[in-house]
Amino acid sequence: MNLLLAEADAATAGQGAASMISLVAMLVFWFGIMYFLMIRPQRKEQKKKAALVNSVEVGDSILTTSGFYGIVIDVTDEDVIVEFGNNKNCRIPMKKTAIEQVEKPDNE
């Protein structure tokens, strides 16, 4: 009788270890899915945006996140001064992070 109970306990312990391994495997699988579908593309986009912002030079035409088009007049480490419209007196300092698109002037 004790022998049968010992065998039943061993079988239950084996099932518990197998279910723990399958749980860990599923967690690793779902983390991998989340990484490749959410985290990796977001980091790629952040690197692309940082490269765009760091490539800004004086004379570039830009589009801001608020939808304004302008021309870069001055560039510092964190800020740019942008001239909007035909009015030469409309110069506004703004953060580089507010730049959405950069268009380099054609040097022909």
C-alpha positions as CSV (number, residue, x, y, z in Angstrom):
1,M,0.0,0.0,0.0
2,N,2.8,2.4,0.9
3,L,4.5,1.5,-2.4
4,L,1.4,2.6,-4.4
5,L,1.2,5.9,-2.5
6,A,4.9,6.6,-3.1
7,E,4.5,5.9,-6.9
8,A,1.4,8.2,-7.0
9,D,3.4,11.0,-5.3
10,A,6.3,10.6,-7.7
11,A,3.9,10.8,-10.7
12,T,2.3,14.0,-9.3
13,A,5.7,15.6,-8.7
14,G,6.7,14.8,-12.3
15,Q,3.5,16.4,-13.7
16,G,4.1,19.5,-11.6
17,A,7.6,19.9,-13.0
18,A,6.4,19.4,-16.5
19,S,3.7,22.0,-16.1
20,M,6.2,24.4,-14.6
21,I,8.5,24.0,-17.6
22,S,5.6,24.5,-20.0
23,L,4.6,27.6,-18.2
24,V,8.1,29.1,-18.4
25,A,8.2,28.1,-22.1
26,M,4.9,29.9,-22.8
27,L,6.1,33.0,-21.0
28,V,9.3,33.1,-23.0
29,F,7.4,32.6,-26.2
30,W,4.9,35.5,-25.4
31,F,7.8,37.8,-24.4
32,G,9.5,37.1,-27.7
33,I,6.3,37.9,-29.6
34,M,5.9,41.1,-27.7
35,Y,9.5,42.1,-28.3
36,F,9.4,41.6,-32.0
37,L,5.9,43.2,-32.5
38,M,6.1,46.1,-30.1
39,I,9.5,46.9,-28.5
40,R,11.8,46.4,-31.5
41,P,9.9,48.6,-34.0
42,Q,9.5,51.3,-31.5
43,R,13.3,51.4,-30.8
44,K,13.9,51.4,-34.5
45,E,11.6,54.4,-35.0
46,Q,13.3,56.3,-32.1
47,K,16.7,55.8,-33.7
48,K,15.4,57.0,-37.0
49,K,13.9,60.1,-35.4
50,A,17.1,60.8,-33.5
51,A,19.2,60.6,-36.7
52,L,16.7,62.9,-38.4
53,V,16.9,65.5,-35.6
54,N,20.7,65.3,-35.5
55,S,21.0,65.9,-39.2
56,V,19.3,69.3,-39.1
57,E,21.4,72.1,-40.5
58,V,21.0,75.8,-41.2
59,G,18.9,76.4,-44.3
60,D,16.9,73.1,-44.1
61,S,13.2,73.3,-44.7
62,I,11.3,71.6,-41.8
63,L,7.8,70.5,-40.8
64,T,7.1,70.7,-37.1
65,T,4.9,68.4,-35.1
66,S,2.2,71.1,-35.0
67,G,2.1,71.3,-38.8
68,F,4.1,74.5,-39.4
69,Y,6.6,74.7,-42.3
70,G,9.7,76.8,-41.8
71,I,13.4,77.3,-42.5
72,V,16.1,76.7,-39.9
73,I,18.1,79.8,-39.1
74,D,20.2,78.7,-36.2
75,V,21.0,75.3,-34.5
76,T,22.2,74.7,-30.9
77,D,22.5,71.5,-29.0
78,E,18.8,71.1,-28.0
79,D,17.1,74.0,-29.8
80,V,16.7,75.4,-33.3
81,I,15.5,78.9,-34.4
82,V,13.0,78.6,-37.2
83,E,11.8,81.3,-39.6
84,F,8.1,80.9,-40.6
85,G,6.5,82.3,-43.7
86,N,7.8,85.2,-45.8
87,N,8.0,87.6,-42.8
88,K,11.7,87.7,-41.9
89,N,10.7,88.9,-38.4
90,C,8.8,85.7,-37.5
91,R,11.6,83.7,-35.9
92,I,10.7,81.2,-33.2
93,P,13.0,79.1,-31.0
94,M,11.8,75.5,-30.5
95,K,13.1,72.2,-29.3
96,K,14.7,69.8,-31.9
97,T,12.2,67.1,-30.8
98,A,9.4,69.2,-32.3
99,I,10.8,68.5,-35.8
100,E,8.7,66.0,-37.8
101,Q,10.3,66.1,-41.3
102,V,13.5,67.6,-42.7
103,E,14.0,68.5,-46.4
104,K,17.5,69.4,-47.4
105,P,17.9,72.3,-49.9
106,D,18.9,71.3,-53.5
107,N,22.5,72.5,-54.2
108,E,22.7,72.5,-58.0
